[in-house]
Amino acid sequence: MKNPRAASWRRQPPGLADAPKGLVPVAFQAGQMTGIDGNVLLAIAKVECDYGRCRTRQPDDLVPDDVRAHVDGGALQPGGVVRHLGISW
């Protein structure tokens, strides 16, 4: 069951005011699809990776095998083809 607040409550708390403007609608769209409040998704993105700006190169052994099996490593290399969400910082 989807959370009705995920679709209707779009006011950002002050702690998330620094979210990239292009990421905000994506977070709320994902919230509608998953039933998770878009602000919760923004907060996770902020805490976990500074809204996607992290470049820390975590070791591959930290990625679970079932996830790693679906990752195109070549696409993640410099010059690789990755999906662009149209988000600018």
PDB file of N, CA, C and O in Angstrom:
ATOM      1  N   MET A   1       0.838  -1.180   0.000  1.00  0.00           N
ATOM      2  CA  MET A   1       0.000   0.000   0.000  1.00  0.00           C
ATOM      3  C   MET A   1       0.879   1.238   0.000  1.00  0.00           C
ATOM      4  O   MET A   1       1.827   1.339   0.779  1.00  0.00           O
ATOM      5  N   LYS A   2       0.566   2.156  -0.858  1.00  0.00           N
ATOM      6  CA  LYS A   2       1.367   3.367  -0.953  1.00  0.00           C
ATOM      7  C   LYS A   2       1.005   4.337   0.157  1.00  0.00           C
ATOM      8  O   LYS A   2      -0.144   4.409   0.594  1.00  0.00           O
ATOM      9  N   ASN A   3       2.000   5.075   0.600  1.00  0.00           N
ATOM     10  CA  ASN A   3       1.820   6.074   1.625  1.00  0.00           C
ATOM     11  C   ASN A   3       1.195   7.319   0.993  1.00  0.00           C
ATOM     12  O   ASN A   3       1.811   7.919   0.113  1.00  0.00           O
ATOM     13  N   PRO A   4      -0.012   7.730   1.413  1.00  0.00           N
ATOM     14  CA  PRO A   4      -0.635   8.900   0.795  1.00  0.00           C
ATOM     15  C   PRO A   4       0.156  10.179   1.027  1.00  0.00           C
ATOM     16  O   PRO A   4       0.063  11.112   0.229  1.00  0.00           O
ATOM     17  N   ARG A   5       0.923  10.240   2.091  1.00  0.00           N
ATOM     18  CA  ARG A   5       1.726  11.430   2.355  1.00  0.00           C
ATOM     19  C   ARG A   5       2.861  11.560   1.359  1.00  0.00           C
ATOM     20  O   ARG A   5       3.314  12.673   1.088  1.00  0.00           O
ATOM     21  N   ALA A   6       3.333  10.451   0.806  1.00  0.00           N
ATOM     22  CA  ALA A   6       4.453  10.512  -0.140  1.00  0.00           C
ATOM     23  C   ALA A   6       4.100  11.355  -1.349  1.00  0.00           C
ATOM     24  O   ALA A   6       4.963  12.036  -1.902  1.00  0.00           O
ATOM     25  N   ALA A   7       2.858  11.318  -1.762  1.00  0.00           N
ATOM     26  CA  ALA A   7       2.449  12.070  -2.944  1.00  0.00           C
ATOM     27  C   ALA A   7       1.994  13.487  -2.600  1.00  0.00           C
ATOM     28  O   ALA A   7       2.105  14.387  -3.433  1.00  0.00           O
ATOM     29  N   SER A   8       1.489  13.694  -1.396  1.00  0.00           N
ATOM     30  CA  SER A   8       0.864  14.975  -1.107  1.00  0.00           C
ATOM     31  C   SER A   8       1.739  15.940  -0.322  1.00  0.00           C
ATOM     32  O   SER A   8       1.564  17.151  -0.454  1.00  0.00           O
ATOM     33  N   TRP A   9       2.658  15.462   0.476  1.00  0.00           N
ATOM     34  CA  TRP A   9       3.433  16.353   1.320  1.00  0.00           C
ATOM     35  C   TRP A   9       4.755  16.667   0.649  1.00  0.00           C
ATOM     36  O   TRP A   9       5.682  15.859   0.702  1.00  0.00           O
ATOM     37  N   ARG A  10       4.858  17.815   0.024  1.00  0.00           N
ATOM     38  CA  ARG A  10       6.047  18.148  -0.748  1.00  0.00           C
ATOM     39  C   ARG A  10       6.813  19.327  -0.172  1.00  0.00           C
ATOM     40  O   ARG A  10       7.699  19.860  -0.841  1.00  0.00           O
ATOM     41  N   ARG A  11       6.512  19.735   1.003  1.00  0.00           N
ATOM     42  CA  ARG A  11       7.228  20.844   1.611  1.00  0.00           C
ATOM     43  C   ARG A  11       8.532  20.305   2.208  1.00  0.00           C
ATOM     44  O   ARG A  11       8.530  19.326   2.954  1.00  0.00           O
ATOM     45  N   GLN A  12       9.630  20.955   1.868  1.00  0.00           N
ATOM     46  CA  GLN A  12      10.925  20.495   2.349  1.00  0.00           C
ATOM     47  C   GLN A  12      11.241  21.081   3.715  1.00  0.00           C
ATOM     48  O   GLN A  12      11.056  22.278   3.936  1.00  0.00           O
ATOM     49  N   PRO A  13      11.717  20.249   4.631  1.00  0.00           N
ATOM     50  CA  PRO A  13      12.186  20.769   5.908  1.00  0.00           C
ATOM     51  C   PRO A  13      13.436  21.625   5.686  1.00  0.00           C
ATOM     52  O   PRO A  13      14.145  21.428   4.699  1.00  0.00           O
ATOM     53  N   PRO A  14      13.716  22.571   6.588  1.00  0.00           N
ATOM     54  CA  PRO A  14      14.891  23.442   6.417  1.00  0.00           C
ATOM     55  C   PRO A  14      16.205  22.666   6.266  1.00  0.00           C
ATOM     56  O   PRO A  14      17.107  23.129   5.569  1.00  0.00           O
ATOM     57  N   GLY A  15      16.330  21.519   6.893  1.00  0.00           N
ATOM     58  CA  GLY A  15      17.556  20.728   6.804  1.00  0.00           C
ATOM     59  C   GLY A  15      17.825  20.159   5.424  1.00  0.00           C
ATOM     60  O   GLY A  15      18.929  19.689   5.149  1.00  0.00           O
ATOM     61  N   LEU A  16      16.828  20.198   4.556  1.00  0.00           N
ATOM     62  CA  LEU A  16      16.987  19.675   3.199  1.00  0.00           C
ATOM     63  C   LEU A  16      16.950  20.782   2.153  1.00  0.00           C
ATOM     64  O   LEU A  16      16.875  20.506   0.956  1.00  0.00           O
ATOM     65  N   ALA A  17      17.002  22.027   2.599  1.00  0.00           N
ATOM     66  CA  ALA A  17      16.916  23.167   1.678  1.00  0.00           C
ATOM     67  C   ALA A  17      18.087  23.223   0.707  1.00  0.00           C
ATOM     68  O   ALA A  17      17.992  23.872  -0.335  1.00  0.00           O
ATOM     69  N   ASP A  18      19.192  22.551   1.033  1.00  0.00           N
ATOM     70  CA  ASP A  18      20.362  22.563   0.162  1.00  0.00           C
ATOM     71  C   ASP A  18      20.322  21.472  -0.910  1.00  0.00           C
ATOM     72  O   ASP A  18      21.286  21.304  -1.657  1.00  0.00           O
ATOM     73  N   ALA A  19      19.218  20.734  -0.988  1.00  0.00           N
ATOM     74  CA  ALA A  19      19.092  19.680  -2.004  1.00  0.00           C
ATOM     75  C   ALA A  19      19.123  20.300  -3.397  1.00  0.00           C
ATOM     76  O   ALA A  19      18.497  21.335  -3.625  1.00  0.00           O
ATOM     77  N   PRO A  20      19.847  19.676  -4.339  1.00  0.00           N
ATOM     78  CA  PRO A  20      19.838  20.171  -5.719  1.00  0.00           C
ATOM     79  C   PRO A  20      18.403  20.219  -6.246  1.00  0.00           C
ATOM     80  O   PRO A  20      17.650  19.255  -6.106  1.00  0.00           O
ATOM     81  N   LYS A  21      18.038  21.326  -6.841  1.00  0.00           N
ATOM     82  CA  LYS A  21      16.648  21.526  -7.277  1.00  0.00           C
ATOM     83  C   LYS A  21      16.170  20.431  -8.237  1.00  0.00           C
ATOM     84  O   LYS A  21      14.993  20.072  -8.221  1.00  0.00           O
ATOM     85  N   GLY A  22      17.056  19.906  -9.059  1.00  0.00           N
ATOM     86  CA  GLY A  22      16.668  18.840  -9.974  1.00  0.00           C
ATOM     87  C   GLY A  22      16.423  17.513  -9.288  1.00  0.00           C
ATOM     88  O   GLY A  22      15.722  16.654  -9.823  1.00  0.00           O
ATOM     89  N   LEU A  23      16.997  17.337  -8.102  1.00  0.00           N
ATOM     90  CA  LEU A  23      16.833  16.084  -7.378  1.00  0.00           C
ATOM     91  C   LEU A  23      15.503  16.021  -6.634  1.00  0.00           C
ATOM     92  O   LEU A  23      14.962  14.937  -6.414  1.00  0.00           O
ATOM     93  N   VAL A  24      14.978  17.175  -6.249  1.00  0.00           N
ATOM     94  CA  VAL A  24      13.752  17.210  -5.453  1.00  0.00           C
ATOM     95  C   VAL A  24      12.581  16.534  -6.174  1.00  0.00           C
ATOM     96  O   VAL A  24      11.944  15.667  -5.576  1.00  0.00           O
ATOM     97  N   PRO A  25      12.265  16.884  -7.424  1.00  0.00           N
ATOM     98  CA  PRO A  25      11.145  16.190  -8.076  1.00  0.00           C
ATOM     99  C   PRO A  25      11.418  14.705  -8.293  1.00  0.00           C
ATOM    100  O   PRO A  25      10.491  13.895  -8.264  1.00  0.00           O
ATOM    101  N   VAL A  26      12.669  14.344  -8.507  1.00  0.00           N
ATOM    102  CA  VAL A  26      13.009  12.920  -8.679  1.00  0.00           C
ATOM    103  C   VAL A  26      12.732  12.171  -7.387  1.00  0.00           C
ATOM    104  O   VAL A  26      12.193  11.064  -7.408  1.00  0.00           O
ATOM    105  N   ALA A  27      13.103  12.776  -6.254  1.00  0.00           N
ATOM    106  CA  ALA A  27      12.870  12.134  -4.955  1.00  0.00           C
ATOM    107  C   ALA A  27      11.375  11.941  -4.701  1.00  0.00           C
ATOM    108  O   ALA A  27      10.957  10.894  -4.206  1.00  0.00           O
ATOM    109  N   PHE A  28      10.574  12.950  -5.038  1.00  0.00           N
ATOM    110  CA  PHE A  28       9.140  12.820  -4.806  1.00  0.00           C
ATOM    111  C   PHE A  28       8.490  11.864  -5.792  1.00  0.00           C
ATOM    112  O   PHE A  28       7.518  11.194  -5.445  1.00  0.00           O
ATOM    113  N   GLN A  29       9.002  11.787  -7.004  1.00  0.00           N
ATOM    114  CA  GLN A  29       8.495  10.797  -7.958  1.00  0.00           C
ATOM    115  C   GLN A  29       8.811   9.394  -7.448  1.00  0.00           C
ATOM    116  O   GLN A  29       7.964   8.503  -7.499  1.00  0.00           O
ATOM    117  N   ALA A  30      10.026   9.205  -6.960  1.00  0.00           N
ATOM    118  CA  ALA A  30      10.399   7.901  -6.394  1.00  0.00           C
ATOM    119  C   ALA A  30       9.544   7.597  -5.168  1.00  0.00           C
ATOM    120  O   ALA A  30       9.164   6.450  -4.934  1.00  0.00           O
ATOM    121  N   GLY A  31       9.246   8.636  -4.389  1.00  0.00           N
ATOM    122  CA  GLY A  31       8.386   8.450  -3.226  1.00  0.00           C
ATOM    123  C   GLY A  31       6.994   7.980  -3.599  1.00  0.00           C
ATOM    124  O   GLY A  31       6.416   7.131  -2.922  1.00  0.00           O
ATOM    125  N   GLN A  32       6.460   8.529  -4.672  1.00  0.00           N
ATOM    126  CA  GLN A  32       5.142   8.095  -5.138  1.00  0.00           C
ATOM    127  C   GLN A  32       5.180   6.642  -5.597  1.00  0.00           C
ATOM    128  O   GLN A  32       4.224   5.895  -5.389  1.00  0.00           O
ATOM    129  N   MET A  33       6.277   6.249  -6.215  1.00  0.00           N
ATOM    130  CA  MET A  33       6.397   4.884  -6.736  1.00  0.00           C
ATOM    131  C   MET A  33       6.606   3.863  -5.632  1.00  0.00           C
ATOM    132  O   MET A  33       6.190   2.712  -5.760  1.00  0.00           O
ATOM    133  N   THR A  34       7.257   4.285  -4.533  1.00  0.00           N
ATOM    134  CA  THR A  34       7.616   3.344  -3.486  1.00  0.00           C
ATOM    135  C   THR A  34       6.799   3.476  -2.217  1.00  0.00           C
ATOM    136  O   THR A  34       6.824   2.586  -1.366  1.00  0.00           O
ATOM    137  N   GLY A  35       6.063   4.593  -2.079  1.00  0.00           N
ATOM    138  CA  GLY A  35       5.315   4.818  -0.854  1.00  0.00           C
ATOM    139  C   GLY A  35       6.169   5.391   0.267  1.00  0.00           C
ATOM    140  O   GLY A  35       5.746   5.413   1.423  1.00  0.00           O
ATOM    141  N   ILE A  36       7.363   5.853  -0.068  1.00  0.00           N
ATOM    142  CA  ILE A  36       8.270   6.448   0.908  1.00  0.00           C
ATOM    143  C   ILE A  36       8.229   7.957   0.725  1.00  0.00           C
ATOM    144  O   ILE A  36       8.285   8.453  -0.401  1.00  0.00           O
ATOM    145  N   ASP A  37       8.133   8.678   1.818  1.00  0.00           N
ATOM    146  CA  ASP A  37       8.100  10.139   1.755  1.00  0.00           C
ATOM    147  C   ASP A  37       9.338  10.644   1.015  1.00  0.00           C
ATOM    148  O   ASP A  37      10.457  10.235   1.324  1.00  0.00           O
ATOM    149  N   GLY A  38       9.139  11.525   0.047  1.00  0.00           N
ATOM    150  CA  GLY A  38      10.254  12.073  -0.727  1.00  0.00           C
ATOM    151  C   GLY A  38      11.296  12.752   0.134  1.00  0.00           C
ATOM    152  O   GLY A  38      12.482  12.727  -0.195  1.00  0.00           O
ATOM    153  N   ASN A  39      10.876  13.361   1.235  1.00  0.00           N
ATOM    154  CA  ASN A  39      11.835  13.992   2.139  1.00  0.00           C
ATOM    155  C   ASN A  39      12.732  12.963   2.818  1.00  0.00           C
ATOM    156  O   ASN A  39      13.899  13.239   3.094  1.00  0.00           O
ATOM    157  N   VAL A  40      12.194  11.787   3.085  1.00  0.00           N
ATOM    158  CA  VAL A  40      13.006  10.719   3.660  1.00  0.00           C
ATOM    159  C   VAL A  40      14.071  10.302   2.647  1.00  0.00           C
ATOM    160  O   VAL A  40      15.230  10.102   3.010  1.00  0.00           O
ATOM    161  N   LEU A  41      13.680  10.173   1.385  1.00  0.00           N
ATOM    162  CA  LEU A  41      14.645   9.806   0.345  1.00  0.00           C
ATOM    163  C   LEU A  41      15.710  10.887   0.183  1.00  0.00           C
ATOM    164  O   LEU A  41      16.886  10.577  -0.003  1.00  0.00           O
ATOM    165  N   LEU A  42      15.302  12.155   0.252  1.00  0.00           N
ATOM    166  CA  LEU A  42      16.282  13.248   0.178  1.00  0.00           C
ATOM    167  C   LEU A  42      17.235  13.207   1.366  1.00  0.00           C
ATOM    168  O   LEU A  42      18.438  13.412   1.211  1.00  0.00           O
ATOM    169  N   ALA A  43      16.698  12.943   2.547  1.00  0.00           N
ATOM    170  CA  ALA A  43      17.547  12.880   3.740  1.00  0.00           C
ATOM    171  C   ALA A  43      18.568  11.752   3.631  1.00  0.00           C
ATOM    172  O   ALA A  43      19.726  11.923   4.010  1.00  0.00           O
ATOM    173  N   ILE A  44      18.146  10.611   3.119  1.00  0.00           N
ATOM    174  CA  ILE A  44      19.082   9.498   2.926  1.00  0.00           C
ATOM    175  C   ILE A  44      20.159   9.893   1.922  1.00  0.00           C
ATOM    176  O   ILE A  44      21.342   9.634   2.142  1.00  0.00           O
ATOM    177  N   ALA A  45      19.751  10.519   0.821  1.00  0.00           N
ATOM    178  CA  ALA A  45      20.723  10.945  -0.192  1.00  0.00           C
ATOM    179  C   ALA A  45      21.708  11.956   0.383  1.00  0.00           C
ATOM    180  O   ALA A  45      22.886  11.952   0.025  1.00  0.00           O
ATOM    181  N   LYS A  46      21.228  12.821   1.272  1.00  0.00           N
ATOM    182  CA  LYS A  46      22.114  13.821   1.874  1.00  0.00           C
ATOM    183  C   LYS A  46      23.126  13.172   2.809  1.00  0.00           C
ATOM    184  O   LYS A  46      24.322  13.453   2.732  1.00  0.00           O
ATOM    185  N   VAL A  47      22.644  12.311   3.684  1.00  0.00           N
ATOM    186  CA  VAL A  47      23.512  11.699   4.686  1.00  0.00           C
ATOM    187  C   VAL A  47      24.472  10.692   4.068  1.00  0.00           C
ATOM    188  O   VAL A  47      25.654  10.664   4.413  1.00  0.00           O
ATOM    189  N   GLU A  48      23.973   9.875   3.166  1.00  0.00           N
ATOM    190  CA  GLU A  48      24.789   8.797   2.616  1.00  0.00           C
ATOM    191  C   GLU A  48      25.820   9.267   1.605  1.00  0.00           C
ATOM    192  O   GLU A  48      26.913   8.704   1.545  1.00  0.00           O
ATOM    193  N   CYS A  49      25.504  10.285   0.805  1.00  0.00           N
ATOM    194  CA  CYS A  49      26.457  10.643  -0.246  1.00  0.00           C
ATOM    195  C   CYS A  49      26.393  12.103  -0.678  1.00  0.00           C
ATOM    196  O   CYS A  49      26.682  12.420  -1.832  1.00  0.00           O
ATOM    197  N   ASP A  50      26.015  13.000   0.242  1.00  0.00           N
ATOM    198  CA  ASP A  50      25.992  14.432  -0.081  1.00  0.00           C
ATOM    199  C   ASP A  50      25.245  14.677  -1.386  1.00  0.00           C
ATOM    200  O   ASP A  50      25.735  15.369  -2.279  1.00  0.00           O
ATOM    201  N   TYR A  51      24.048  14.098  -1.480  1.00  0.00           N
ATOM    202  CA  TYR A  51      23.187  14.220  -2.661  1.00  0.00           C
ATOM    203  C   TYR A  51      23.858  13.713  -3.938  1.00  0.00           C
ATOM    204  O   TYR A  51      23.662  14.296  -5.005  1.00  0.00           O
ATOM    205  N   GLY A  52      24.633  12.654  -3.849  1.00  0.00           N
ATOM    206  CA  GLY A  52      25.240  12.062  -5.028  1.00  0.00           C
ATOM    207  C   GLY A  52      26.576  12.661  -5.419  1.00  0.00           C
ATOM    208  O   GLY A  52      27.119  12.327  -6.472  1.00  0.00           O
ATOM    209  N   ARG A  53      27.108  13.535  -4.597  1.00  0.00           N
ATOM    210  CA  ARG A  53      28.375  14.191  -4.929  1.00  0.00           C
ATOM    211  C   ARG A  53      29.598  13.420  -4.427  1.00  0.00           C
ATOM    212  O   ARG A  53      30.729  13.829  -4.686  1.00  0.00           O
ATOM    213  N   CYS A  54      29.389  12.325  -3.722  1.00  0.00           N
ATOM    214  CA  CYS A  54      30.526  11.604  -3.157  1.00  0.00           C
ATOM    215  C   CYS A  54      31.324  10.902  -4.258  1.00  0.00           C
ATOM    216  O   CYS A  54      30.772  10.434  -5.253  1.00  0.00           O
ATOM    217  N   ARG A  55      32.587  10.848  -4.053  1.00  0.00           N
ATOM    218  CA  ARG A  55      33.492  10.191  -5.011  1.00  0.00           C
ATOM    219  C   ARG A  55      34.549   9.416  -4.228  1.00  0.00           C
ATOM    220  O   ARG A  55      35.741   9.524  -4.518  1.00  0.00           O
ATOM    221  N   THR A  56      34.125   8.647  -3.252  1.00  0.00           N
ATOM    222  CA  THR A  56      35.076   8.036  -2.332  1.00  0.00           C
ATOM    223  C   THR A  56      35.642   6.700  -2.773  1.00  0.00           C
ATOM    224  O   THR A  56      36.534   6.172  -2.109  1.00  0.00           O
ATOM    225  N   ARG A  57      35.161   6.141  -3.855  1.00  0.00           N
ATOM    226  CA  ARG A  57      35.665   4.859  -4.362  1.00  0.00           C
ATOM    227  C   ARG A  57      35.696   3.783  -3.276  1.00  0.00           C
ATOM    228  O   ARG A  57      36.761   3.351  -2.835  1.00  0.00           O
ATOM    229  N   GLN A  58      34.529   3.374  -2.868  1.00  0.00           N
ATOM    230  CA  GLN A  58      34.440   2.302  -1.880  1.00  0.00           C
ATOM    231  C   GLN A  58      34.918   0.997  -2.513  1.00  0.00           C
ATOM    232  O   GLN A  58      34.686   0.759  -3.698  1.00  0.00           O
ATOM    233  N   PRO A  59      35.583   0.156  -1.729  1.00  0.00           N
ATOM    234  CA  PRO A  59      36.066  -1.123  -2.275  1.00  0.00           C
ATOM    235  C   PRO A  59      34.908  -2.011  -2.741  1.00  0.00           C
ATOM    236  O   PRO A  59      33.840  -2.033  -2.128  1.00  0.00           O
ATOM    237  N   ASP A  60      35.137  -2.735  -3.825  1.00  0.00           N
ATOM    238  CA  ASP A  60      34.104  -3.593  -4.381  1.00  0.00           C
ATOM    239  C   ASP A  60      33.619  -4.654  -3.402  1.00  0.00           C
ATOM    240  O   ASP A  60      32.470  -5.088  -3.490  1.00  0.00           O
ATOM    241  N   ASP A  61      34.464  -5.079  -2.475  1.00  0.00           N
ATOM    242  CA  ASP A  61      34.033  -6.127  -1.558  1.00  0.00           C
ATOM    243  C   ASP A  61      32.963  -5.643  -0.562  1.00  0.00           C
ATOM    244  O   ASP A  61      32.389  -6.453   0.165  1.00  0.00           O
ATOM    245  N   LEU A  62      32.697  -4.345  -0.528  1.00  0.00           N
ATOM    246  CA  LEU A  62      31.608  -3.831   0.306  1.00  0.00           C
ATOM    247  C   LEU A  62      30.256  -3.952  -0.392  1.00  0.00           C
ATOM    248  O   LEU A  62      29.211  -3.818   0.245  1.00  0.00           O
ATOM    249  N   VAL A  63      30.275  -4.203  -1.695  1.00  0.00           N
ATOM    250  CA  VAL A  63      29.031  -4.336  -2.462  1.00  0.00           C
ATOM    251  C   VAL A  63      28.587  -5.794  -2.402  1.00  0.00           C
ATOM    252  O   VAL A  63      29.357  -6.688  -2.754  1.00  0.00           O
ATOM    253  N   PRO A  64      27.361  -6.043  -1.963  1.00  0.00           N
ATOM    254  CA  PRO A  64      26.875  -7.429  -1.907  1.00  0.00           C
ATOM    255  C   PRO A  64      26.930  -8.090  -3.281  1.00  0.00           C
ATOM    256  O   PRO A  64      26.716  -7.435  -4.301  1.00  0.00           O
ATOM    257  N   ASP A  65      27.215  -9.381  -3.304  1.00  0.00           N
ATOM    258  CA  ASP A  65      27.344 -10.127  -4.557  1.00  0.00           C
ATOM    259  C   ASP A  65      26.106 -10.019  -5.428  1.00  0.00           C
ATOM    260  O   ASP A  65      26.224  -9.889  -6.647  1.00  0.00           O
ATOM    261  N   ASP A  66      24.908 -10.070  -4.827  1.00  0.00           N
ATOM    262  CA  ASP A  66      23.686 -10.021  -5.637  1.00  0.00           C
ATOM    263  C   ASP A  66      23.504  -8.657  -6.302  1.00  0.00           C
ATOM    264  O   ASP A  66      22.884  -8.566  -7.361  1.00  0.00           O
ATOM    265  N   VAL A  67      24.031  -7.609  -5.700  1.00  0.00           N
ATOM    266  CA  VAL A  67      23.972  -6.282  -6.308  1.00  0.00           C
ATOM    267  C   VAL A  67      25.061  -6.153  -7.364  1.00  0.00           C
ATOM    268  O   VAL A  67      24.807  -5.664  -8.464  1.00  0.00           O
ATOM    269  N   ARG A  68      26.266  -6.587  -7.036  1.00  0.00           N
ATOM    270  CA  ARG A  68      27.403  -6.484  -7.957  1.00  0.00           C
ATOM    271  C   ARG A  68      27.138  -7.218  -9.267  1.00  0.00           C
ATOM    272  O   ARG A  68      27.629  -6.808 -10.318  1.00  0.00           O
ATOM    273  N   ALA A  69      26.373  -8.288  -9.209  1.00  0.00           N
ATOM    274  CA  ALA A  69      26.075  -9.064 -10.418  1.00  0.00           C
ATOM    275  C   ALA A  69      25.297  -8.254 -11.451  1.00  0.00           C
ATOM    276  O   ALA A  69      25.303  -8.598 -12.633  1.00  0.00           O
ATOM    277  N   HIS A  70      24.629  -7.187 -11.025  1.00  0.00           N
ATOM    278  CA  HIS A  70      23.807  -6.383 -11.931  1.00  0.00           C
ATOM    279  C   HIS A  70      24.441  -5.033 -12.260  1.00  0.00           C
ATOM    280  O   HIS A  70      23.784  -4.174 -12.848  1.00  0.00           O
ATOM    281  N   VAL A  71      25.687  -4.836 -11.896  1.00  0.00           N
ATOM    282  CA  VAL A  71      26.369  -3.567 -12.139  1.00  0.00           C
ATOM    283  C   VAL A  71      27.265  -3.693 -13.368  1.00  0.00           C
ATOM    284  O   VAL A  71      28.061  -4.626 -13.474  1.00  0.00           O
ATOM    285  N   ASP A  72      27.130  -2.758 -14.278  1.00  0.00           N
ATOM    286  CA  ASP A  72      27.995  -2.705 -15.456  1.00  0.00           C
ATOM    287  C   ASP A  72      29.234  -1.901 -15.071  1.00  0.00           C
ATOM    288  O   ASP A  72      29.225  -0.672 -15.143  1.00  0.00           O
ATOM    289  N   GLY A  73      30.285  -2.581 -14.668  1.00  0.00           N
ATOM    290  CA  GLY A  73      31.506  -1.914 -14.234  1.00  0.00           C
ATOM    291  C   GLY A  73      32.118  -1.018 -15.284  1.00  0.00           C
ATOM    292  O   GLY A  73      32.680   0.025 -14.952  1.00  0.00           O
ATOM    293  N   GLY A  74      32.023  -1.399 -16.540  1.00  0.00           N
ATOM    294  CA  GLY A  74      32.569  -0.581 -17.614  1.00  0.00           C
ATOM    295  C   GLY A  74      31.872   0.760 -17.735  1.00  0.00           C
ATOM    296  O   GLY A  74      32.499   1.772 -18.047  1.00  0.00           O
ATOM    297  N   ALA A  75      30.577   0.761 -17.488  1.00  0.00           N
ATOM    298  CA  ALA A  75      29.827   2.018 -17.571  1.00  0.00           C
ATOM    299  C   ALA A  75      30.222   2.984 -16.472  1.00  0.00           C
ATOM    300  O   ALA A  75      30.052   4.195 -16.614  1.00  0.00           O
ATOM    301  N   LEU A  76      30.747   2.459 -15.385  1.00  0.00           N
ATOM    302  CA  LEU A  76      31.123   3.316 -14.263  1.00  0.00           C
ATOM    303  C   LEU A  76      32.528   3.888 -14.397  1.00  0.00           C
ATOM    304  O   LEU A  76      32.915   4.768 -13.629  1.00  0.00           O
ATOM    305  N   GLN A  77      33.281   3.405 -15.348  1.00  0.00           N
ATOM    306  CA  GLN A  77      34.647   3.897 -15.562  1.00  0.00           C
ATOM    307  C   GLN A  77      34.614   5.238 -16.302  1.00  0.00           C
ATOM    308  O   GLN A  77      33.617   5.563 -16.948  1.00  0.00           O
ATOM    309  N   PRO A  78      35.695   6.017 -16.212  1.00  0.00           N
ATOM    310  CA  PRO A  78      35.739   7.276 -16.972  1.00  0.00           C
ATOM    311  C   PRO A  78      35.451   7.015 -18.453  1.00  0.00           C
ATOM    312  O   PRO A  78      36.034   6.114 -19.057  1.00  0.00           O
ATOM    313  N   GLY A  79      34.567   7.791 -19.018  1.00  0.00           N
ATOM    314  CA  GLY A  79      34.176   7.617 -20.416  1.00  0.00           C
ATOM    315  C   GLY A  79      33.084   6.595 -20.619  1.00  0.00           C
ATOM    316  O   GLY A  79      32.603   6.422 -21.739  1.00  0.00           O
ATOM    317  N   GLY A  80      32.676   5.905 -19.549  1.00  0.00           N
ATOM    318  CA  GLY A  80      31.610   4.913 -19.660  1.00  0.00           C
ATOM    319  C   GLY A  80      30.256   5.567 -19.819  1.00  0.00           C
ATOM    320  O   GLY A  80      30.069   6.737 -19.487  1.00  0.00           O
ATOM    321  N   VAL A  81      29.325   4.800 -20.328  1.00  0.00           N
ATOM    322  CA  VAL A  81      27.977   5.317 -20.552  1.00  0.00           C
ATOM    323  C   VAL A  81      27.140   5.030 -19.303  1.00  0.00           C
ATOM    324  O   VAL A  81      26.937   3.875 -18.929  1.00  0.00           O
ATOM    325  N   VAL A  82      26.673   6.075 -18.681  1.00  0.00           N
ATOM    326  CA  VAL A  82      25.789   5.930 -17.523  1.00  0.00           C
ATOM    327  C   VAL A  82      24.528   6.748 -17.773  1.00  0.00           C
ATOM    328  O   VAL A  82      24.525   7.681 -18.576  1.00  0.00           O
ATOM    329  N   ARG A  83      23.490   6.395 -17.094  1.00  0.00           N
ATOM    330  CA  ARG A  83      22.225   7.112 -17.257  1.00  0.00           C
ATOM    331  C   ARG A  83      22.350   8.466 -16.581  1.00  0.00           C
ATOM    332  O   ARG A  83      22.807   8.556 -15.442  1.00  0.00           O
ATOM    333  N   HIS A  84      21.950   9.507 -17.274  1.00  0.00           N
ATOM    334  CA  HIS A  84      21.994  10.874 -16.748  1.00  0.00           C
ATOM    335  C   HIS A  84      20.572  11.279 -16.403  1.00  0.00           C
ATOM    336  O   HIS A  84      19.677  11.211 -17.246  1.00  0.00           O
ATOM    337  N   LEU A  85      20.366  11.703 -15.158  1.00  0.00           N
ATOM    338  CA  LEU A  85      19.037  12.079 -14.735  1.00  0.00           C
ATOM    339  C   LEU A  85      18.714  13.536 -14.988  1.00  0.00           C
ATOM    340  O   LEU A  85      17.613  13.984 -14.668  1.00  0.00           O
ATOM    341  N   GLY A  86      19.632  14.277 -15.546  1.00  0.00           N
ATOM    342  CA  GLY A  86      19.384  15.687 -15.803  1.00  0.00           C
ATOM    343  C   GLY A  86      19.451  16.536 -14.550  1.00  0.00           C
ATOM    344  O   GLY A  86      18.859  17.613 -14.483  1.00  0.00           O
ATOM    345  N   ILE A  87      20.172  16.048 -13.564  1.00  0.00           N
ATOM    346  CA  ILE A  87      20.302  16.778 -12.306  1.00  0.00           C
ATOM    347  C   ILE A  87      21.581  17.591 -12.360  1.00  0.00           C
ATOM    348  O   ILE A  87      22.653  17.063 -12.656  1.00  0.00           O
ATOM    349  N   SER A  88      21.466  18.859 -12.076  1.00  0.00           N
ATOM    350  CA  SER A  88      22.671  19.692 -12.047  1.00  0.00           C
ATOM    351  C   SER A  88      22.835  20.286 -10.656  1.00  0.00           C
ATOM    352  O   SER A  88      21.862  20.571  -9.957  1.00  0.00           O
ATOM    353  N   TRP A  89      24.088  20.462 -10.281  1.00  0.00           N
ATOM    354  CA  TRP A  89      24.392  21.016  -8.961  1.00  0.00           C
ATOM    355  C   TRP A  89      24.869  22.421  -9.098  1.00  0.00           C
ATOM    356  O   TRP A  89      25.178  23.068  -8.097  1.00  0.00           O
TER     357      TRP A  89
END
